[in-house]
Amino acid sequence: AKTDKNNDKQDNARYQSLMRNYLIVYLLATFSDWLQGAYVYALYDAYDYPQHLIAVLFVAGFGSSMVFGSFVGGMADWGGRRRFVVIFSIVHAAGYITKHFR
């Protein structure tokens, strides 16, 4: 019984550590995404895109996140989460690089 309690405490400590690390990374990623929205709007405005087109681009971005987010999580479970994080990082970086070109 004492060994079970020790194992439970160790499991709980590992779980708490995992959750803390996950939340830190998740909150940083979410915060950076929120910051990106204002930057992208200002960039499109600097390119003299009409407000209607900027709105369409934002809605298309949110819509594609809704559609692709529905099944990419399952694909990551199937193909490996680490691999999909690397793929996401490369695609995301490529997207930022394209912002430097009109």
CYANA upper distance limits for C-alpha pairs under 8 A (distance plus 0.5 A):
  1 ALA  CA      5 LYS  CA      6.93
  2 LYS  CA      6 ASN  CA      6.89
  3 THR  CA      7 ASN  CA      6.66
  4 ASP  CA      8 ASP  CA      6.56
  5 LYS  CA      9 LYS  CA      6.68
  6 ASN  CA     10 GLN  CA      6.69
  7 ASN  CA     11 ASP  CA      6.51
  8 ASP  CA     12 ASN  CA      6.49
  9 LYS  CA     13 ALA  CA      6.59
 10 GLN  CA     14 ARG  CA      6.65
 11 ASP  CA     15 TYR  CA      6.54
 12 ASN  CA     16 GLN  CA      6.56
 13 ALA  CA     17 SER  CA      6.66
 14 ARG  CA     18 LEU  CA      6.61
 15 TYR  CA     19 MET  CA      6.62
 16 GLN  CA     20 ARG  CA      6.58
 17 SER  CA     21 ASN  CA      6.68
 18 LEU  CA     22 TYR  CA      6.49
 19 MET  CA     23 LEU  CA      6.44
 20 ARG  CA     24 ILE  CA      6.71
 21 ASN  CA     25 VAL  CA      6.87
 22 TYR  CA     26 TYR  CA      6.43
 23 LEU  CA     27 LEU  CA      6.35
 24 ILE  CA     28 LEU  CA      6.70
 25 VAL  CA     29 ALA  CA      6.65
 26 TYR  CA     30 THR  CA      6.59
 27 LEU  CA     31 PHE  CA      6.43
 28 LEU  CA     32 SER  CA      6.60
 29 ALA  CA     33 ASP  CA      6.72
 30 THR  CA     34 TRP  CA      6.79
 31 PHE  CA     35 LEU  CA      6.80
 32 SER  CA     36 GLN  CA      6.64
 33 ASP  CA     37 GLY  CA      7.13
 34 TRP  CA     38 ALA  CA      7.96
 35 LEU  CA     39 TYR  CA      7.23
 36 GLN  CA     40 VAL  CA      6.51
 37 GLY  CA     41 TYR  CA      6.72
 38 ALA  CA     42 ALA  CA      6.74
 39 TYR  CA     43 LEU  CA      6.59
 40 VAL  CA     44 TYR  CA      6.66
 41 TYR  CA     45 ASP  CA      6.61
 41 TYR  CA     54 ILE  CA      7.61
 42 ALA  CA     46 ALA  CA      6.54
 43 LEU  CA     47 TYR  CA      6.82
 44 TYR  CA     48 ASP  CA      7.07
 44 TYR  CA     49 TYR  CA      6.20
 44 TYR  CA     54 ILE  CA      7.14
 45 ASP  CA     49 TYR  CA      6.11
 45 ASP  CA     50 PRO  CA      7.92
 45 ASP  CA     51 GLN  CA      8.18
 45 ASP  CA     54 ILE  CA      8.31
 47 TYR  CA    102 ARG  CA      8.03
 49 TYR  CA     53 LEU  CA      6.87
 49 TYR  CA     54 ILE  CA      7.04
 50 PRO  CA     54 ILE  CA      6.95
 51 GLN  CA     55 ALA  CA      6.66
 52 HIS  CA     56 VAL  CA      6.75
 53 LEU  CA     57 LEU  CA      6.63
 54 ILE  CA     58 PHE  CA      6.75
 55 ALA  CA     59 VAL  CA      6.66
 56 VAL  CA     60 ALA  CA      6.51
 57 LEU  CA     61 GLY  CA      6.66
 58 PHE  CA     62 PHE  CA      6.76
 59 VAL  CA     63 GLY  CA      6.38
 60 ALA  CA     64 SER  CA      6.47
 61 GLY  CA     65 SER  CA      6.74
 62 PHE  CA     66 MET  CA      6.75
 63 GLY  CA     67 VAL  CA      6.75
 64 SER  CA     68 PHE  CA      6.32
 64 SER  CA     69 GLY  CA      8.34
 65 SER  CA     69 GLY  CA      5.83
 66 MET  CA     70 SER  CA      6.81
 67 VAL  CA     71 PHE  CA      8.09
 68 PHE  CA     72 VAL  CA      6.38
 69 GLY  CA     73 GLY  CA      7.04
 71 PHE  CA     75 MET  CA      6.94
 72 VAL  CA     76 ALA  CA      6.60
 73 GLY  CA     77 ASP  CA      6.88
 74 GLY  CA     78 TRP  CA      6.76
 75 MET  CA     79 GLY  CA      6.34
 75 MET  CA     80 GLY  CA      8.42
 76 ALA  CA     80 GLY  CA      5.66
 76 ALA  CA     81 ARG  CA      5.35
 76 ALA  CA     83 ARG  CA      8.24
 76 ALA  CA     84 PHE  CA      6.25
 77 ASP  CA     81 ARG  CA      6.56
 79 GLY  CA     83 ARG  CA      7.69
 79 GLY  CA     84 PHE  CA      7.97
 80 GLY  CA     84 PHE  CA      6.93
 81 ARG  CA     85 VAL  CA      6.61
 82 ARG  CA     86 VAL  CA      6.83
 83 ARG  CA     87 ILE  CA      6.73
 84 PHE  CA     88 PHE  CA      6.40
 85 VAL  CA     89 SER  CA      6.57
 86 VAL  CA     90 ILE  CA      6.76
 87 ILE  CA     91 VAL  CA      6.66
 88 PHE  CA     92 HIS  CA      6.37
 89 SER  CA     93 ALA  CA      6.50
 90 ILE  CA     94 ALA  CA      6.60
 91 VAL  CA     95 GLY  CA      6.66
 92 HIS  CA     96 TYR  CA      6.91
 93 ALA  CA     97 ILE  CA      6.76
 94 ALA  CA     98 THR  CA      6.81
 95 GLY  CA     99 LYS  CA      7.23
 96 TYR  CA    100 HIS  CA      7.91
 97 ILE  CA    101 PHE  CA      8.22
 98 THR  CA    102 ARG  CA      8.37
